[in-house]
């Protein structure tokens, strides 16, 4: 099975995010129920390792805290963006949680990620280029109303 850890987002907030998307050819929007804040993609693990990981995650201290959706951005170059995302502020508590997850995974002999981490909600995947249209989308959506919400838990998802 393939797994990842993430923070679920309240349903009303997911709907609010989706309603702000505008049609752009070559872009596949993430469906409402799949919006979340990814903490760590773990990858393929056995059932036995999954149970060990789940048990170890219960040792991570977690208290609910408030964050807000902030900016909009892209992963990939400006000429060839791949992912459209919404940022999360403040980032510090989420980054600390990710570090705790990484340490536990490392203790279970799962390698640490080499790339840097930025808390975000992936809202779209860009399948084909069209720089100007992507730029127009970002410009229309930058004055996004910031929405606060409470993070109450993180979970381990299975990729289907």
C-alpha positions as CSV (number, residue, x, y, z in Angstrom):
1,X,0.0,0.0,0.0
2,X,1.1,3.6,-0.6
3,X,0.5,6.1,2.2
4,X,1.0,9.8,3.2
5,X,0.2,11.9,6.2
6,X,-1.9,15.0,5.9
7,X,-4.1,17.4,7.8
8,X,-7.8,17.3,6.8
9,X,-9.6,20.5,6.0
10,X,-13.1,21.3,7.1
11,X,-15.8,20.7,4.4
12,X,-17.0,24.3,4.2
13,X,-13.5,25.6,3.7
14,X,-12.8,23.0,1.0
15,X,-16.0,24.2,-0.8
16,X,-14.9,27.8,-0.4
17,X,-11.5,27.0,-2.1
18,X,-13.1,25.1,-5.0
19,X,-15.5,28.0,-5.7
20,X,-12.6,30.4,-6.3
21,X,-11.1,28.3,-9.1
22,X,-11.6,29.5,-12.6
23,X,-11.5,27.4,-15.8
24,X,-8.0,27.1,-17.4
25,X,-7.4,24.7,-20.2
26,X,-4.8,22.1,-19.4
27,X,-5.4,22.3,-15.7
28,X,-7.0,19.5,-13.7
29,X,-8.6,20.9,-10.4
30,X,-8.4,18.7,-7.3
31,X,-11.9,17.5,-6.3
32,X,-13.3,19.0,-3.1
33,X,-13.1,15.8,-1.0
34,X,-9.4,15.4,-1.8
35,X,-8.2,18.8,-0.6
36,X,-5.8,18.6,2.4
37,X,-2.5,19.8,3.7
38,X,0.1,17.2,2.9
39,X,2.7,16.7,5.6
40,X,4.7,13.8,4.1
41,X,4.3,11.4,1.3
42,X,5.7,8.1,2.7
43,X,5.2,5.8,-0.3
44,X,4.9,2.1,-0.5
45,X,4.9,0.2,2.8
46,X,3.9,-3.3,4.0
47,X,0.8,-3.8,6.2
48,X,3.2,-4.5,9.1
49,X,5.1,-1.3,8.6
50,X,1.9,0.7,8.2
51,X,0.8,-0.6,11.6
52,X,4.1,0.4,13.2
53,X,3.9,3.8,11.6
54,X,0.4,4.4,12.8
55,X,1.4,3.3,16.4
56,X,4.4,5.6,16.4
57,X,2.4,8.6,15.2
58,X,0.3,8.3,18.3
59,X,3.4,9.4,20.3
60,X,3.5,12.8,18.5
61,X,2.1,15.4,20.8
62,X,-0.6,17.4,19.0
63,X,-2.8,20.3,20.2
64,X,-5.3,22.0,17.9
65,X,-4.2,25.3,16.5
66,X,-5.5,28.0,14.2
67,X,-4.1,28.8,10.7
68,X,-5.3,30.6,7.7
69,X,-5.2,30.1,4.0
70,X,-3.0,32.8,2.6
71,X,-1.3,33.3,-0.8
72,X,-1.5,31.4,-4.0
73,X,1.5,30.0,-5.7
74,X,3.0,27.4,-8.1
75,X,5.5,24.6,-8.0
76,X,7.6,24.4,-11.1
77,X,9.0,27.2,-13.1
78,X,6.9,30.2,-14.2
79,X,7.2,29.1,-17.8
80,X,6.2,25.6,-17.0
81,X,4.2,25.4,-13.7
82,X,3.1,21.9,-12.6
83,X,1.1,22.5,-9.4
84,X,-1.1,25.4,-8.2
85,X,-1.4,25.7,-4.5
86,X,-2.8,27.8,-1.6
87,X,-0.4,28.7,1.2
88,X,-1.0,28.3,4.9
89,X,0.1,30.7,7.6
90,X,1.6,30.6,10.1
91,X,3.9,27.9,8.8
92,X,6.0,27.2,12.0
93,X,3.7,24.8,13.8
94,X,3.0,22.7,10.7
95,X,6.7,22.6,9.9
96,X,7.4,21.4,13.5
97,X,4.8,18.7,13.1
98,X,6.4,17.6,9.8
99,X,9.8,17.4,11.5
100,X,8.3,15.2,14.3
101,X,6.8,13.0,11.6
102,X,10.1,12.8,9.8
103,X,12.0,11.9,12.9
104,X,9.6,9.1,13.7
105,X,9.7,7.8,10.2
106,X,13.5,7.9,10.2
107,X,13.5,5.9,13.5
108,X,11.5,3.3,11.6
109,X,14.2,3.3,8.8
110,X,12.3,5.4,6.3
111,X,14.5,8.0,4.7
112,X,14.1,11.7,5.3
113,X,12.8,13.7,2.4
114,X,15.5,15.7,0.6
115,X,13.4,18.5,-0.8
116,X,12.3,21.5,1.3
117,X,8.8,21.6,2.7
118,X,6.2,24.4,2.4
119,X,2.8,23.9,4.0
120,X,0.2,24.2,1.3
121,X,-3.1,22.9,-0.2
122,X,-2.7,21.6,-3.7
123,X,-5.7,22.9,-5.7
124,X,-4.7,22.0,-9.3
125,X,-2.3,20.1,-11.5
126,X,-1.2,21.6,-14.7
127,X,-1.1,19.0,-17.5
128,X,-0.1,21.3,-20.4
129,X,1.6,24.6,-20.7
130,X,-0.1,27.9,-21.3
131,X,1.9,30.4,-19.4
132,X,-0.3,33.5,-20.0
133,X,-3.5,31.7,-18.9
134,X,-1.8,30.4,-15.8
135,X,-0.5,33.9,-15.0
136,X,-4.0,35.4,-15.6
137,X,-5.5,32.8,-13.1
138,X,-2.9,33.7,-10.5
139,X,-3.5,37.5,-10.9
140,X,-7.3,37.0,-10.6
141,X,-7.0,34.9,-7.5
142,X,-4.2,36.7,-5.5
143,X,-6.7,39.0,-3.7
144,X,-8.1,35.9,-2.1
145,X,-10.0,36.5,1.2
146,X,-7.9,34.9,4.0
147,X,-9.9,32.3,5.9
148,X,-9.0,31.1,9.4
149,X,-9.6,27.5,10.4
150,X,-8.7,25.2,13.3
151,X,-6.4,22.2,12.7
152,X,-7.6,19.5,15.0
153,X,-5.6,16.4,13.8
154,X,-3.4,14.8,11.3
155,X,-4.1,11.4,9.7
156,X,-2.5,8.8,7.6
157,X,-4.1,8.3,4.2
158,X,-3.9,5.4,1.8
159,X,-3.4,6.2,-1.9
160,X,-5.9,4.3,-3.9
